[in-house]
Amino acid sequence: MQRTFSLPTMDLKTWCFILLAIISTIRCQKTEDGYSCDFESGLCGLANKSDNKVNWVRNKGSTPTPETGPSTDHTKSNSQGYYVFVNADALGYLERTTMTTETFDATSNSCLKFWYHMRGRHCGYLSISVVEDKTGRSTLVWERWFDQGDYWLQGQANIIAKESYRVEFEVFNKMEYDKFEGDIALDDVAITSGSCNENGDCNFEDDLCSWTNDIGNDFDWSRKKAGDVTIGPKKDHTSLSENAYFVYLDLDDSTGSGKRSRLGKQFTSTDVNGWCMRFWYYTVGSTGAITVYVDYGSTFPGEQPYWRLTGNPTNDWQEGLVPVVSEVDYQIIIEVVTGDDRNGVVIIDDISFRVGWCYISPELAFPPTDKITPTLPPNVPTAHDCDFDLGSLCTWTQPKDDQIDWTAVQAKNNQGHGPATHYTRRSGDGWYIYIECEDKTVGDKAQLVSDVISASVQSCVTFWYHMYGTHVNKVKVYTKAKDTTSILPIWQREGDDSDEWTFGHASISSVDDFQIVFEAECGSSYHGDIALDGILYMDGECQFPEHLDAYCDFEDPVNRLCGWEQEKDDDFDFLIGTGATRVHQDIGPAFDHTTRTENGHFLYVDTTEHKAGESASIVTNKHDWRTASVFKCWNFRFHHWHTTGVMVSYEQFEFKGKTYRKIYGVANYQRGDNWARGPLKMDLFEYPNSGMQWVLKVYIGQGDKGDMAYDDFFVSEGRCYIRGNETFEEGYGTWLNVADENVDKFDWLLATGDSVYGVSGPGVDHTLGTKEGKYLLFDVSGGTNGDNALLHTESLRYSSPRCFGFWYHMSGESIGELRVSIRNTESNTDMLLWRLQGPQTVGDTWKEARVPLPEHPPRDMAELVFEGVRGKGVQGDIAIDDTAMYSTPCDKIVPSDAEPSKPSGNTGVIVGAVISSLVAVAIVVIVIIIVVRRDELKLSEKLASLHDMVVLSRKTDDADKMKLEEQLP
């Protein structure tokens, strides 16, 4: 029997609804030209990742959050058209939400086009990556941040994938405490065959694409087929074909060293997000210096090097990245300058540009930083100035009631009892004064007193000091009212341990005539010389060396805030405080960072007066770039103790007449009762012609024990320190000695190969391989067996397993032990990760160490800790250099016998002699066993112990190179 079916009776409206529902589930099909989706009929194969906490949503009309998101789509430009968006209000701190396409076939030349809408005062990051299916390799091809206004804007990116791939659209929230107000939307996504024809892209298959040789070249770049070259790659980078092209520079075509060849192209100005220039390079032989310049013409800074590489040939294709942001038209120039040898070639291929800023790559290609000689601005001389030339104390005197006197010496005649140069760092011809603590008692003092100075509402004393040694003590500066015993501390330093001259200053305000007193104290041994030089007294505010720009220490009595402005739309204002006037004795700083006295001033917020979530915000005055240095660092100190709130820092700048704020750092952790470093990087290539300002914003946390204080803001030349990463050429960086003698007995010294301290330390550093290069030294002379020296990083944050690397030198018959631990500062617990005992190196040889770091709670702060332990004699110095925190895990501990659970011996040192000796001992023990035949269990245990001590030398595997990761503070 035949069955018949009939459709249920429904009205036309119901049928239309069902039909639309079916259509909405149908994927948009790939066409001959590629892929397209306007979201009018569905998501077209786009899907949210399964681990998203917040999903991309198809929507029409306005988004739920007021003053954010679009009110219309892009396709129809009305409230009935559809688009996809992320509701930013629902996205938590450091949360990401990702939407991915279906899989597409491999492509050598495709173009992704789309329209995006980013609106709201706290827009997050929108990034687009191409992810290859088999390898999982992800390539960032486009990125945007900031509020872009209430507009639909077009974006595009070239896609190159050697295997099947998918495209991922990701929104990332970096705002921890600020309400994340900034919906992000997409519409009209399409992928077409062929290049997007971005401005400047070139694979050199047809021509030079408007890249031209400079008319002043000594020799020129030329376009060559890969198969035609005799030196260099046999295939191009674009298609890996010997029949394809690249640009080629043969240095043998030059006529001598110092000859130049330039390849350049003119570009129009960028938007605020800038471009990332990507190119591939291949070098063979000696190639001199390869530099990429951005030339802004007559606009500051003119022609600026942004990428520079010298050294060994690559003999392979390597990727280069250069960021470019410019308000004006500019030119990009690729330059090669020959060296003494001219037997190399340089090849460039696949130059491309994507919208969105990027970091310079490779890491070694960062251009050099300008150095400024640390000299003071011109000052009106006074009778109180003194540079101690020819041993004169000028108008300063030494009192009779102190225990020791200052000694004047010419730098080159110091005989190891002070710095080898004058504070100008120019030569050993200048003079200074110092205290000699040999055969003195701990706490013995030397004073230097000025003549009487007239009362002054605002004046300043500046000076240079040098404090170096394992047992350096302290220096104080205070004022003494005339004809009284009343003193006022105005500056103090203790245990600075840096073998270099450091600038010091102190503001003075006195209603009475007064004298200035410098006082130095001896430590527990003669390893603690303190030197003083270049004293200047001036009326008015303090003047700082040019290398300390935009300085604010809140000590100026006339202008405490240094011209900074409290913002109007916050809940309360920052206050100026001192240790002597603090309201909460157990939660705020007892002294400022500048003067290290209870009378010094700092910026702070009082948490007890405000509710959780309320905020205070302050904006610095503008900082204009004064030098051509590519990198600068905005330095400051902060004191977060107990239950603090949240600190958010922004960079504020103008670009093409509009003001932007870019978030740089978020901190909601405790640092204990100390002043921690808070660097923020400044890169000239981000916004080169814009006066920069910094915004400091704090939010009150839960509880009433969380005062937050800040001090000593200044801009310095060069890159900011990366926590844990340090060559020590510019100082300790973010590594700190422990100041408490109850915890350790020694300090780690900043040393060189020709340092006066140490007996068995290295004659050269590891970074430069020279006697002038710097490293950290645990000098064990003057101590006893078991004495230790602790060194730790400033607090850092990480979660997934990492790798920590460094180089060590342990040479000498009395080497003790070197340990590496990680400390959880929240729980105050330590975990031993790496340890070695006894001599490990010979001569000036350095060895590499790698330390696997375990997973760490993401909200807890951590500190890496070095501990040196003294052996039985002075031939036991330990040195470390070139510390680095890597972004990926270690595959193993290096060396293998540094496992904390293993006995650590004299690995690789005089191995033959050690083995022979141990074999002889073993034979003797065996004879004893045979003859005596007793205590067998104990003897077998001893044999096992001896066996474990026989450790053969091991060659360090240098093949596994990992990329350093920049970390936010």
N, C-alpha and C positions, 0 to 999 in steps of 0.2 A: 504494500500500500504506500502510495506516495504521500509524503508529508508536505504540507504547505506552511509557509511562514508569512506572517503579516507584521508590518511595523506597528508599534503602538501609536495610538493617536496622540499627537502633541501639536501644540500651536507652533507657528513659524518662529516666534521669539525663542522658544526652547530649543528648536533644532539649530538655530544660529549659534546659540550658546554652546551646544555640544560640538558643533563643527569647529568653532574657534578654539575650544579646549583641545580638540584633537590636533589642530594645526599647531598650537603652541608647543606640543610635545615633539614635533618633527624637527630634526636638526636641519640647520641651514647647510646646503650641500656645497662641496668644493666645486668650483667652476674651472674652466680651462685656464682662466686667468689667475686662479688662486682661491681665496676664501673671503667672505664678507658677512657681516652681521650688523643689522641696525636695531636689533632687539624688539622689533615690532611684533614678531611672531614667536618669540621665545629666546632661549639663551644660546641657540645655534651651536650646541656641543660644548660650550663653556661650562665648567663645573667648579664648585667650591671644593677645596681640599677637605678631607675627612676630619683633620685635626684642628680646623678653624674653630675658634670660640665665638667669633662673629663672622657672619657670611656676607658676601656680596648679594645684593637684592635687586631684582628687576622692579622698576618703579616708573611712575609717570607723575607729572606735576611737581610740587615742592617736596623736599625732604622733611622729616619730622622736626629736626632741630632748627629753631629760628636763626636767621642770619647766616645760614650755611647752605651749601648745596645749590643746585640749579632749580629753577621754577618751570623750565621747559626742557624738552629734549633737544638734540642737535638736528636730527633728521627732519622733523616736521616744524621745529621751532614753535611748538605750542604745548599746552598742558596735557594733550591727549597722546603725545608721542612718548615712547618708552626709552629708557636707558638703564644702566646698572650703577649701583653706588654702594659705598660703605658708610654705615651710620657711625660716625666717629665717636659719638657719646658712649657707645657700648664697648669701645676698644680700650683695654687696660694698658697700663704701662709696660713697654717692651713687648706688647703683643703684636702679632702679625696676622693678617688675613690674606689668603692667596686664592686667586681664581686662575684656572688653567684651561688651555684649549685642548682639543683632541690632538692626536699625533699627525704630523705632516712628514712627507718624504724629505730626505736630505736635499739641501740646496746650496749652491755656490753663490747665488745672487738673487735674493728676494727682498721685498720691501714691506715692512709693517707700517700701516697708517691707521690713525685713530684720532678721536677727539676727546679731550679730557676737560674736566671742570673741577677746580680746587678753590674752595671758598671757605673762609672762617679764620678767626684771629690766631688759631693754633693748629694750622694744617700740619698733618704728618708728612711722611715720605711716600711717594708713589714711584715704584720702580718696576721695570719690565726686564725679564731675563729670558734667554733662550736655553732650554734644558734638553740635552741630548739623551735619548732613551736608554741606550745600552750602557754608556759610561756614567750617566748621571751628571756629567759636567755641566755646570751652569755658567752662562756668560751674561753679565749685565750689559744691556744694550741701550737703556734709556732710564733717566731718573729725574724727578722733580720734587721740590719742596717749596714751602712758603705759600701764603695766600696769593692766588693768581687773579683775584677779583671775580666778579659775577659775569664770567665770560666762558664760552666754549672755545677752547684753543686746540689747534691741530698739532699733533706730534707724529713723528715718523722715525724709523730706525731700520738700518740694513740688517739682514739676517744671513749669516753664513753658518751652515751646519753640515758636518761631514757624515752624519748619520741621521736617522729619523729623529724628530724633535717635537717639542711642544713649547708654547709661549706661556709664561706665568706672569700675571699681574698681581703685585703685592702692595699692600698698604701697611706701614710700620709706624707705631706710635712711640715716640721717644719722650713724651711728656709724662712725668711721674706724678706730679701733684697738681699742676695746672689742669683745669678742665679741658679736655681735648675737643675743642670746638672747631671743626673744619671738615665737613663731608667731602668726599672725593668720588667723582662719577666718571664713567666712560660711555662712549657711544660711537657708532659707525666704525667698528673695527674691521680692517681689511688687510689681507696679505696678497700681494701681487708679485708676479715674476719680474726680475730685473731690479737694478739698483734704484734706491730712492733719489739718487743724484744729489746727495748732500753737498753742501758747499765745501769744496776742497777734496772730496773723495777721489782717489786715483789708484788703479791697479797697474797702470802703465802698459796695458795691453795694446792700446791704440796710439797714444801719444803721452806727453808730459802733463796733460790736463791743466795747463796754465801755470804749472810750476816752472820757474825759469832760473837759469844760471845768472848769477850776479855779474854785471859788466866789469867789476873789479877783480874777478877771480884770477888767481895765478894758474889754475887749471880747472877744467869743467867736469860736471857730471854728464853722463851719457846714458841713453836708453839702450839696453842690450838684451838679446835673447839668451836665456839660460844655457842653452846647448852650445852657444858660441864662445863662452868664456873659458879660459884655461885655469884661472885661479878663482875659486868661489864655488857656490852651490851649483849643482848640475840641473836643479829644477827650481822654478820660481816658487813663491809662497802661495800665490792665489790658487792655482790649479795643480800644483806639484807636477808641472810639465816642463820638459826641456825645450819645448817650442813656445813657451810663454816668456813674458818680459818683466824686467825690473829696471831700476836706475842703478848705475854702477860708477864707482869712483876708484880709479887706479892711482895710488899714491906714487907709484913709480913715474907717473907723468909729470910730477912736480920737479922743481929744479933745486930744492934744498929744504932745510928745516924751517919751520915757521911760515910755510906757504899755506895759503887759504883758498878753500873752495866752498861756495855757498849756493844753496838751492832754496828759492823763496817763492811765496805766493801771498797776494793781498787779500784781505778779508774785510767784511763789514762788521760793525759792532755786534756784540752778543746781547741776549737778554740777561736777566739777573742770575739765571741758572748756569749760564756759560756753556762751553763745549768741553768734551774730552777728545783730544787728538790721540788716535791710536795708529801705530805704525809697526812694521816688522823690519828688523835689521840683522845683517849677517856680516861679520868681520873676520878677516884672515890676516895673520901677520901683525906687524907693528903699524897701528893706525893713528897714532897721535891722540888728539882730543876731539871727540864728537860732541857738539853742543846744539841744542835747540833753543833759539831765541824767540821772544815775542817783542816786536818793535812797535811801540805806541806812538812813534813819531815825535812831535814836539810836546806831547803830553807826558807828564811824569809817570813812570821813571825812564822814559825813552826806550832804548834797546836793552832788554833784560834777559839774562840767561835763566831758563827754567828747567833745563835738563842737560846734564853733562856726564859723559862716560869716558874714562880712560882705562888703560890696563890690558889685561889678557884678551886675546881674540876669542870670539864666541864659537867659531867653526860650526855654527848651527843657527837656525832662525830663532830670534828672540823678540819678545813683545816689548814695545815702549809705550808709555802713557804720559801725556802732558796736559794739564788743565789750563784752560784759557777763558778768562772773563774780561770783557772790555766795554767801556761806554763809548769808545771812539773806534774808528776804523784802524786796523792794525795789520801787520805783516808777520807771518811765521817764517823763520829762516832755519834751515838745517845746515850746519857748518862743520867742516873738518879742517883742522890745522895740523900740518905734518910735524913730526918730531925729528929726532936725529936719524932714526932709521926710516926708510921710505919703501919698505918691501911689502906693504899690506894693501888690502882693498876693503872698501865699505860699500855694502849693497843695501838699498832701501826698497821695500815693496808694501803694497796694500795700505796706503795712507787713508784713514777714514775718520769721520767725526760723528760723535753722538751727542745729543743734548744732555746736559747734566754734568756736574763737576766730578773730577776723579782725583785720586792721589797719584803722585809721580811714581812710575814703575820703570825699571826695577829700583829697589831701595837704594842701590849704590849710585843711581843717576841723579840724586839730589845735588843741586849746584852748591858751590861753596858760599859760606856766609861772610859778609863784611865784618871785619873786626875794627872796633874803635878804641884808640888808645885812651885809657881811663884817666883823663886829666880834668881838672875843675875849670869851670868858666872863669874869666878874669874877675879878680876880686881886689878891692881897695886894700892895700897892705896895712897892717896894724902892728903895733909894738909887741903884740902877743903872739905873732906868727913865728914859727921856728922849723927849719929843716935840718938843724944840727950839723951844718957844714963845718968842717975842720974840727969837729968835736965840741963846738960851742953849744951851750944850753940856752943861749939868747937871754931873755929876761926871766926864764924859768929857774927855779931853785930846788935843791933837795934838802928836806928837813933833817934835823939831827936825831929825831926820836924814832925813825923807822929802822928796820933791821938790816937792810941792804941798800946799795945805791944802784942807780942806773949807770951803765957804762956806754960811752960813745965809741963807735968803731966805724971805720970805712968798710963798706960791704965786702970788698975783695980781700980784706984782712981779717975776716971774722973767725977763722980757725975752727969752723964747724959749730960755732955757738950762736948762730942766727942766720937770717936769710943771706943768700949769696949776691943779691942785687939790691939796688935802691928801689924805693916803692914805685918809681916810674917804670920799672922793669926794663930799663935801657942798658944798664951796665953796673959794674961793681965799684964805680968811682964815687958814688954818693955816700953820705954818712947817715947813720941812724943811732938810736940808743936802745939798749936791751938790758935784761936782767939775767945774771948767771946764777943758777940755782944749785950748782955743785957744792957739796958739803954744807948745804943749808937745811933748815928745818921746814917741814910742811907748814904753810901759813905765814912764813917770813914775808914781809912786805917791803916794797920799794915805792916811794911817792915822788911825784914831780908836781910842783906847785907854781902857778902863775903869779905875777904881781897883781896888785889890786886893780880891778876893772870897775868902771863906773856902772851904776845901776842901769838896767835896760829892760824895757817891757818885752822886747823881742830881739834876741841875738842868737848866735849859733857858733859852735866849735866843731870843726871837722878835722879828721886825722886819718892816718893809715896805720893799721896794726898787723902784726904777724904773730900767730900763736901756733906752735908746731912741736909735737913730741908726744910720746906715749903717756906722759904724766903732766901735761900742761894744766895749769890751774885756772886762774881767772884774772880779768882786768876790770876795774871799775873806774868810772868818771863821776865825780860829784862836784857840787858847788858849795863853797863855805863862806858864810856871811862874814864881812869884815869885823875883826875884833871880837868874834864869838867862836864857840865850838860847834855851833849848829851847822849840820851838813845836810845836803839834799842830793840823794843819788839821782843821776840823770842818764846813766848808760852803764851796761854791764855785759860782758861776754865770758863764757866759761868753756874750756876744752874745745876750741874750734878746730884744731888739728889739721890745718891746711897749710901746705908749704908754699904760700903765696901771700902777697900783701892784699889786705881787704880794707875797703873804705868804711869808716865809721863817722857818725855825726850825732850831735845832741843839741836840741833846742833849749834855750835858756830864757827864763823870765824872772827877774829879781828886782824888788823895789829898793834893795839896799846894795851898796857896793859889795863886791864879792871877789873870790878867787876860784879858779878852776883847779881841781886836783885829779891827777891820774895816779891810780894805785894798782900795782901788779903783785900777785901772790905766787910763791913757789909751790910746786906740787910735791909728790912723795919721792921724786928722784931728780937727778940732773937732766933727765929727758923731758924738759919742759920750758925751753927758752921762750921769752916773750919780748917782742921788739915794737918800737913806736917811732913814727916819723911823720913829717909833713903836717904839723899842727897849724891850722888857720882859725883865726877868730874873725867873725864878721857881724856887723849890725844887720838887723832884718832877718828874713827867713833863710833857712839853709839852702845853699847852692850844691847841686849834685853833679857828679861826673857825667859826661855826655853819654856814657854807655848805660846809665840808669835813667831812662826817659820816663816822663809822666809819673814821677814819684809822688806818692802820698802816704805819709805815716801818721797823720792826724796830730802832729806835734806843734804845728804852727798856731800860736795862740790867737793870731789875728784872723786866720782862715783855716779853721780846724778841718772843714770838709773839702778843702782843696778845690773849691769851685764846683763840686758835684751837686746834683739837684735831687731832692727827695721827690718821688713821683706823687701825683695828686690823686690817682684813682686806686690807691691801695688803702689799707685799713689803719695803718699807723706808721710812724717814722722810726728810722734808725736813731740810736743815741750815741754820744761819745762818752766813754767810760775809762776808768783807771782801776788798777788792782786795789788801790787804797780806798776807792769810793764804791767798790762793787757792793751790790745789795745782798747777793747770795754768795756767802763765803765758800760754800762747798760745791758750787756748780759752774761758776764763771772763772776766767783766768785770773791768777794772782798777780800777774805782771803782763805788760804788753810785749810784743815781739821786737819792737825797734830798740828800746832801751834796756829791756829785760829788768825793769824796776817797777815797783808798785806805783810810781808816779807817772809812768809812760801811758800814752793814750791809745785807744783803739775804738773801732766801730762795733756796736753790738745791738742786739735786741733782747729785751727783758720778757721772757716767756710767761712770767706769772701775771702780767698785766693784761694778757690777751687770750682769746679763745682759740682752740684748735682750728686750723684752717685759715685763720686770718693771716694777712700778708703785709710785708713792708718791702718797698722797692726803691732803689737809688740808681741814678745814672751818672757815669763819669763824664768829665769834659772830653772834647774831641781829641783824638790822637792822630796827627798827620804823619805820614811816612817821611822821615827826615833823611834816610839813607837808602841806598840801592840794595840793601840786604833783602834777600827773598824771604827770609824767615825772621819773625820776632815772636816773643813770648810774653803774654800778660801774666805776671807773677803776683801772687798774694799769699798770705798766711791766714789760716782759719783755725778757730778753737771750737770744736764740737765735743761736748762732754755730757754724759748721762743721756737722758731721753730728749734728743734734739728733734727739731722739725726737719724741713727740707730746704736745701739751698739750690736755687736754679740760676744759672748764669747764661746770659745772651750776649751776642755781638749785635750792635745796632749800627747801621750804616745807610747811606743814601746811594741810590743807583738810578740814574736818569730822572732825578727829581722826586723819587718816591722813597720813603723810609721803610727799611726792612729790619726785622729782628730774627736772628738765627740762633737757635738754642745750641749751647756748647757743652754744658755739663749739668748733671743733676746729682746731688749728694744728699743722702738721708742717713748717713752712718755716723757712728761715734768714733772719735779719734783719741779718746782719753784726755787726760789733763796735760795737753801739749799743743803747741802751735804747729799745725801740719801745712805742707806745701799744697797750693792749689793752682797749678799752671793751666793757662788756656792758650792754645796756639793761635798765631796770627800768620797768615800766608799772603804775601804780596800778590800772588797770582789769583787770589780770590776776588778782591775788589781793589785794584791798584790805585785808583784815583779818588778814593773816598775817605773822608775823615771818619775814623772808627771810634765808637763809644762802647763801653761795656755796661751792662745792666746786671745788677746783683739783686735778686729777689729771694726772700725767705718766707716760708710758711711755718706757722706755729704747729708743733706736734702735740700729741697727747701728754698730759702731765705737766707739772710745773717745775721740773728740773731739767731744763734744756736751753739755757742761755746760749746764744750763738754769737761769736765775736770774730772780727776780721781786722787785719793790719797789714802794713807794708806792701802796698800795691805799686808796681812799677813795670815798665816795658823793657825787655832786654833783647839784645841781638841774638840771633840763632834760634834753633828749634827748641821747643820745650823738652824737658826731660820726660822720658817714658819710664814709668815705674818698673824697676827691675832691669832695664836696659841701659848699660853705661860702659863707656870706654875709659872714663876717669880722666880724659884729657882736659876737661873743663872743670874738674872738681868731683865731689862725691855724688853729685846728681841727687837722686832720691834715696840714697843709702845713708843711714844714720848710725853713729856710734851711740852706745848706751852711756848716759852720763852718771848713773848711779854706781858708785864704787862698791856697794854692797852686792851688786849683781855680777859685775866683772871687774878685773884688775887692770886691764890694758885697754887701749884704743887702737883701732886700725888707722894707719897713717897713709896719707896721700904721698906716695914716694916716686922717685925716679931711679934709674940705674946708678947715678952718681950721688944718691942721697947720703947724708952723713950718718943716718941711722941704719941699723941692721948689720949683721955679720955675714949671713949666708943667703941673703936675698938675691934676686936676679939682677944681672948687669944691664938688661934691656927689658922694655915692656913687651907685651904681646901685640898690642894694636899696631904700633909703628915699627917695632923691632929696633928701637934706638935707645940710647942711654938717657935721652931727654924725655922719652915717652913716659906716661904716668900709669901707675897701678896702685892697688891698696896693699899695704904691708903690715903684717903682725910681727913687730919687732920684739923679740922675747928677752933682750938684754935688760938687766935690772930687775928681773922677777925671780920667782921660784917655781919649782916643778908643780904643775897643775893649775897655775894661774891662767885665766882665760880672757879672751877679748870677743865681745859680741858686736855684730853689725847686722842691721835689719833694714828692710825697705820701708818706705812710707806705706801706709795701708793701701792695698789694692783689692780689686774684686774680680773674681772669675768663677765659673761654675763647672764647665766640662773639663776633662783631663787636659793638662797642658804639659809642655816640656820647658824646663829651665836649664840653660846652658851657661858655662863659664870656663875660663882657663885658669889653671893653678900651677904654682911653682912651690915644691916642697923639697928642698935640697939641704942636706946637712946631717951630721951624725946624731943630732939630738932632736930631730923633728918629733913633735908631739902628735896632735891630731887635728884634723879639719872636719867639721860637721856642717851639714845643711839640714835645716828643719823648716817646717811651715807652721805658723802659729795662727790659730783662729782667735782673733781679737775679741770676738763676742763672748766665747766660752773661756777664753784665756787658757787654751790647751795647746800643747806643742806635739808635733809628730816628726820624729827623726826619719829623714829620707835618704841620706847619703853620708858616708863617713870613710875617711882614710887615715891610717896611722903610719908613722915612720917615713923615712925618705922615699920619694917617688920620682924625682927628677934629678938630672945631672947637669952641671954647668948652668947655662942660661936657657935651657930647654923648657918650654911650657907644654903642658898637657891639657887636653880638652876633657871636660866633664859634662855629662848630661844627666839631669835629675827628673824622673817622671813625677809630675805633680798629680795627686789624686783628685777626684771630684770634690767640689767644695760647695757648701750651701750658698746659693746665689745672692742671698741678702746679707750674708756675713762677710766682714772684711777679713783679709788675710795679710800676713807679713812673712816674707822669706827671711830666714835668719842664718847668717854664717857664724860659726863659733870656732875660734882657734884656741887650742889648749897647749900650753907650754910643756916641752919635754924637760929633760934633766940638765940641759946646758944651753949656752948662748948660740951654738951652731944649730939653730932650730927655727929660723924665720920662715914664715909662710906668706905667700903672695897670691892675690887673685886679680884677674883682669877680664874685661870684655864680657860682662854679664848680659844675658839676654833672655827674655820671656818669649817663647814661641807660641804661635796660635794653634798648633797641632800637638798631639801627644808624642812623647818619646816612644820609640819601638823597644828600647831597652835602656838600662842604666849603664853609664860609661864613667869610669872603667867598671868591669863586671864585678870586681872584688870590693866595690864601694857600697854594696848592699849592706844596710845596717845589721842584718842578721848574720852576716859572714864575718869571720875574723879578718881584719885588715892588716896586710903586711907591707913589706918594702917592695912593692910591685915593680918588677922590671929593672931594679937597680942592682948592678953587679950580680946578675942572675946566676952565672956559672959558679961564682964563689959561694953563693947562698946554697945552691943545690949540693955542691961538694961537701960543704960543712954539715948540712942536714943528713946527707947519706952517711957520713962518718959517724955522726951522732946515732943514727939509726942502727949502724953495725954494732956500735958499743952497747946499745940497749939490748940488741938481740943476744949478744954474748952474755950479757948479764942475765937475760931470761933463761938461757940454756944452762948456765952454771948455777944460778941461784934457784931458779924455778919456784919462785914464790911471788906473791902479790901480782899474779898474772893479770887480774882484771884492771888494776891501777896502771900497770905498765902498758897494756894494750890501749887504754884511754890516752896515755901520753903519746904513744906512737901515732894514734889517729890525729891528735892535736898537731904533732910535727908534720904529718902529711898535709894537713890543711894549710900549713905555713908555706909550703913549696908552691909558689904561684909564678907561673911563667909570664914573661912580658907579652903584651898584647898591643898590636898596632891599632890605633884609633881609626875608625872608618869615617872618612870625611865626605863620603859620597852623598849621604843623606842630608841635604840642605833644606832648611825650612825658613819660610818667610816671616820676618818680624811683624808683629801686629801693633799698631798704634792704639793706645788705650785712653779713653776719657778718664779724667780724674774722678 
